[in-house]
Amino acid sequence: MSFTTYYMHLIFGNLPSLLSPDLILYILPILSFSILFFSFKIMFYKAPKLRKAK
């Protein structure tokens, strides 16, 4: 086993124990609302100024 594979195994082997299934119930709504907020902010407040067609 190479050093890279060994360290990746150490890092990602502990990942499922860090993420519990209940954590998804909190992260998913927060992530979706933040994406909606930033998309509305870009669409309405920082919209590019368009020139009038001649």
Secondary structure, DSSP 4 states (H G I P E B T S, - for coil): --HHHHHHHHHHHSHHHHS-HHHHHHHHHHHHHHHHHHHHHHHHTSPPPPPPP-
